[in-house]
Amino acid sequence: MVPCKKCGNKVPASSLKLDIDEKMVICPECVKSKKIHKEIQEEVFHKKEENNAHEESVKKVAHKCTSCGYKFRINPETKVPRNCPYCNARVLSF
């Protein structure tokens, strides 16, 4: 029985696997949790890519703050941001 380099659990030496990403030998439980983590990560990143594609399709309007002169973009559908990102002055019109 030898300890897993990642979690420290004692497992038979024959069950350890070399993990190229971690550059160490890990137990089957760590391998299983890594696969689950990878699946979740792919699912989350895939959803983020879809959201980014939607955000890019929305046309934003250029705006110049009347208080400080800072230039930024406003989404006309959601009217966000409602305040200037630089001086926090309220956006009255655009």
FENHUUR-V126089 format. One record per backbone hydrogen bond with DSSP energy under -1.0 kcal/mol. CO is the residue of the C=O (numbers start at 1). NH is the residue of the N-H. E is the energy in kcal/mol with one decimal. If there is no record, write none. Layout:
# FENHUUR-V126089
CO_NH_E, CO_NH_E
This chain:
# FENHUUR-V126089
2_11_-2.8, 4_8_-1.2, 9_4_-2.4, 11_2_-3.0, 12_15_-1.6, 17_26_-3.0, 19_23_-1.7, 19_24_-1.3, 24_19_-3.0, 25_5_-1.4, 26_17_-2.8, 27_31_-1.9, 28_32_-2.5, 29_33_-2.5, 30_34_-1.9, 31_35_-1.9, 32_36_-2.1, 33_37_-2.6, 34_38_-2.5, 35_39_-2.2, 36_40_-2.4, 37_41_-2.7, 38_42_-2.4, 39_43_-2.1, 40_44_-2.6, 41_45_-2.8, 42_46_-2.2, 43_47_-1.8, 44_48_-2.1, 45_49_-2.1, 46_50_-1.7, 47_51_-2.1, 48_52_-2.5, 49_53_-2.0, 50_54_-1.8, 51_55_-2.4, 52_56_-2.1, 53_57_-1.1, 61_74_-2.8, 63_72_-2.6, 65_69_-1.1, 70_65_-2.8, 72_63_-2.7, 74_61_-3.3, 75_79_-2.2, 80_75_-2.5, 82_91_-3.0, 84_88_-1.7, 89_84_-2.7
